[in-house]
Amino acid sequence: MAVLSLSFLKALSYTGARNLLLQEGYVEETKSEARDASCGRTFLYPYVLYDGQKRTLDCIYYMEYCRWVRDEEYLDGRMTWEAVRSEWTRTGG
């Protein structure tokens, strides 16, 4: 178990960073979402590192800031969330 550097995670793709977190013992917790005034929604993906007694040693979040857009794959006008930007952080919002 090692606490990972955010700068190292930011240098990787999302999939690479996620796989590294899981490999290092972090647990992917339930995703949450919140309204965001700047773009629409913020999706928060927490990854938590626990010790042997299930106490939190570290928590890293992947945050996606998304806006509601028309999905071009469908002709019926369906809307979907599209990421405007994303980041790895230790503060969840």
C-alpha positions, 0 to 999 in steps of 0.5 A: 500500500502506497499513497500515490502522488496526484502529479503522477496520476495526472500524467496518465490516462484515466484508465491507466490511473484507475488501474494503478489505483486499484493495483495499489490497493485503492477501492473504487467507491460509489460515484456521486453527482452534484449540480455545478453552476459553471457547466451543469453537473460534476461527477465525482469518482472516489478511490479510497485506500484503507488500512487493515481495520478499514480506516481511511488512509487516503482518498483520491477523486476523479472529477468530471465537469459535464454539460448537457448536450444533444447526442448526435448519434440519435435522431430523436433529440436525446441529450447526454452529459459531455465532459468539459474538463476533468481532474484528479484531486484529493478534495471532493468538491 
